[in-house]
């Protein structure tokens, strides 16, 4: 695939489909965020509205947390699919995997992530294109 034919994922559904096809999840999500932050309100709602196909439990919960967090942050409707039982983890997941970061991640993690037992830094979804970033 050449750069000329590659399209960044504009929806969380496209992130999941790309991951299913073998592309790494994290770069796909970063590219999605780059697109999301420059989109208008209608495009943003559409970007999180369609339920992504299931991947692995951490990715399933992470995508729901991203959708909920972005909806809350930008005043969008939280998609119903984010409340599905499979979109919550049974065991805690700490991003980065470093034991010394756990306490910080417990404090910083945004609510949409914490309630799914995913612990990330407060700026886990920041990107250079995020002009609205506080």
N, C-alpha and C positions, 0 to 999 in steps of 0.2 A: 504494500500500500504506500503510495507516495503522499507527501504532504499536501499536494494539490487535491487529492481525493479524500483525505481524512477530515472528518467533521467531529468537532468536540461534542461530547454528550451535553445536550441541553435539558435533559430530564434525568431524574433519579432512576427512572425505568431504563433509560439508555445506559446509565452507569452499570446497572446490574446486568443488562444484556451484554455489554462489553466484557464484563468480568466472566460471565458464562462462556463467552467465546475465547477466553484465554488471556485477555489483557489484564494487567495488574490493577487491582481495585483502587489503591491509593492515588496513583496518577489520574485515573479516570475521575475520581471524586474531585481532585484539585481542578481539573479542567472544567468539570461541571460548575464548580464554584466561580471560576473565572467568568463563565458565561452568565451565571445567575446574577452576579453583582452588577453587570452592565445591562441587564434586561429591564423592561418596564414592568409595572405591577401585574398586568395580565399575563405576560410571559412568565413571570416568577410563579404565579399561582399554577399555571400549566406545568411548570417544571417540577413541581412537587406533588401534583394532583394524582397522577396515575400510579397505581401500586407496582412497585418493582417486583420482578420474579424473585423467588427465594434463592438464596445462595447458602452461605454458612450462617449459623446462629449469630455470631458477632456482626457479620455484615448486614444481616437482616435487621437486627436491632439498631445498628449504626445508621442505616439509611432512614429508619423511622425517626431516630433522634435528630438527624440532620433536617428532615422535613419539618418536624415539630418546632425545632429551634428557629429555623429560618422563617416559618410562619409567624411565630411569636414576635420575632425581631422586626419583621417588615409589615406587620398588621394584616397578614393573610389568613385565610381559613385553614385550620389544621385538618389535613386529609383524614378521613375516617380510617383508612387502612393502617395508619400509624398506631392504632390501638389494638391491632390483632395480637392475640396471645403469642404468636411466633415472633413478634417484634420486641419481645422483652427477654432478657437473659435470666437464667436461673442462678448463675454464678457471676461474680464480679469480674470485669475485664478492665485492666489498667493499661492505658496506652503507654508505649515506650518500654515497658517491661523492666524498668529499673526500680528496685525495692525502695530506694531512697526518695523516689518521686511520689510514692503513694499518698503520703499525707498532703502534699501540695495539690495533687489531682483531686483528692476528696473535697478539698475546699474550693478549688477553682472550677470544677466541672459544671457546665450549665445544667439547669434543671431537666431539660429534655433528655440529656444523657444520663444524669444521675438516677432518674426514676427507672431507667432501663439497666441500671448497674454497670454503666459504661463510664469510666472516669478518664477525662481528657483535660488538657489545659484550657483555660478560658479563651484562648485565641486559636483553638484547634481548627476553626473554619476560616481563619483570616487568610486573605490573599491580597496581592498588590492592587488588584482592581477593586477592592472593597472600599469604595469612596465613602460609604456611610459609617465606616468603622469608628467607634467612639474612642 
